[in-house]
Amino acid sequence: MVERLLAPHEAAVAEAGVRVVLHSEVEGDLDEEILAEALARLRFCYPLLAGGIIRRAEGEQVVRIDETAPGPLLNNGVDLDQEINTPLPGTRARCCDSRCCVSLTAPA
């Protein structure tokens, strides 16, 4: 397990209790199985995707990366507004079952 202190921008997001949502529009068919496989490969290349922000007992917040933690989760969302406005689970600054996630939503 690896830990590091938060960068200033990470600390600001964590203190605000908001989620970071990145939005992309894709034209054409999307193969969810291939996308899920790509997310697993990203996890291997970028271990931070399985990390989470935690508060230590002494009060400081750190990013904790557990090498055995699962990576990004593929999720089917309802719409972009709901994804942006969904509160974070508990006190952890991660989304979708306490993990980084990719939500697929249908166009309006």
N, C-alpha and C positions, 0 to 999 in steps of 0.2 A: 504494500500500500504506500502511495506517495501523497504527500501534502505540500501545499505551498500557500503563502499568503495571497490574498486577493489583490489584483491590480486595482487602481483607483476606480476605473469604470465598472469593474465587476462588483466592487464594494457598493457603488452607488445603486446598481441594479438590485443587488441583494437587499440592501436597506430599504429600498422602495417597495420590495415585495412584488415585483412585476416579472412577467415572463418575457423573453425575447422571442418574437415571431418573425421569421423570414418567410416571405411570400414569393412564389414563382408560379407562373401560369404555363401550362404545357399543352400544346396542341396535339391532337391525335390520341391514339390508344396508348395506355400505360399498362405495362405488365407488372402487377404487384409482386409477383414472385421474384422477378429479376431485380426490382427495386429493393426488396427486402435483402436479397443477396448483396447488392451494392452497399447497403447500409452496414451489413456485417463486415464487409471489406474496409469500409471507412473506419469502423471501430478499431480494426487492426492497425490501420495507418495512423489514426489520430486517437490515442488513448484518452485524451481529455473528454471525448464524447461520452465516456462512461463515468465521468467525474460528476461530483455534486458539491454544492456549497454547504458547509456545515459550520456550526458555531461551537468552538471548543469551550470547555468548562470555564476557562478564564475570560471568556467573552469575545475573543477575536474570531473572525470568520476566515476560513481557509477553503481552498479547493482540495477535495480528497478524491484521489483516483485509485480505485481498486482494480487491479489488473484482471481479476476474475469476474468483475461485474459485467452484466450484459450491456451491449451498446445501444444505439438508437432503436426505438420501437416504431414500427410502421402501424399507423392508426388511421381509421376512417373517421374524419371529422364531419361536422354538419355544415358549417360555413365559416368563412374567415372571421367574421365579427365574433362568433362564439369562441373561436380559438384564441383570439386576442384578449377577450374579456373573461376567460375562464380563470378563476383564482388558482394560485399554486396550492398543491396538496401539503397540508401541515406547515412546517417551518422550513421545508427543504426547497431550495431554489432550483428545482427541476420540474419538468412537466410529465404528463402521461405515465402514470404508475411509477413516479419518482425517477424517470429516466428522460433523457433527451428523446424527442419523438419527431416523426414526420407524419403529418396528418393530411390525408387525401380528402379533398372536398370537391363536390360537383359544381360546375359553373352555375350562376344564378340565371 
